């Protein structure tokens, strides 16, 4: 990924809701699901759901209109 792509992804991540953005950033930093759950104050079972939703929203934000 070059600098322009990295900046573009960073801008998209900034558009996510705080809980989605935080979950993705914590996962990228290597934190465990249990630690992410604790930071977000959710049940550990909910971390996968938050991450899936965040990734789906990120993909939608990155799509360009035809």
N, C-alpha and C positions, 0 to 999 in steps of 0.2 A: 504494500500500500504506500503510495507516494504522499507527499505533504498535503497536496490539494485534496486527495481522497480522505485523508485523516482529518483534515479540518472540516470537510463536508459531513463526515460521520459525527464529529464532535458537535457540530451545529444542530444536527438532527437529534442527537441525544439530549441536547439542551431543551428541545421542544417537548420532551416526554414529561408526563406527570412526575412529581418528585419521587414517589415510591418506586416507580418503574426505573427512573434514572439511577436512583440510589442502589437498587438491587443489581442492575447491570454493572455499575461501577464497583460495587463490593465484590461481585463475582469475578470481574476482570482483575481485581487486585489479589485474587486467590483465597478469599474468605470462604469458609464452609457454609453450607446451607443453614446449619444451626446458628452460626454467627450472624448471617444475614437476617434470619428470622428474629433474632434478638434485637438487632439494630432497628428493624422495621416494626418491631413489637407485634409480630404475627406468629402464628403456629408454624413450626418448621415444615409441615406438610403443604403450606401455602406458598412456599418459596418457588417451587417449580411453576406454579400457576402464574405468579407475578412475573417470573422471567419469560415464560411463553408469551404472555400478554405484551410485555415490554418489547420483545423481539418482533412480534407481529405488528405492533404499532410503529416500530422503527422501520420495518419494511414498507408499510403503507406510506409513511412520511417520505421515504426515499424514492417512491415511484413518481415518475414525471407524467404529467397529463399528455395525452396524445394530441 
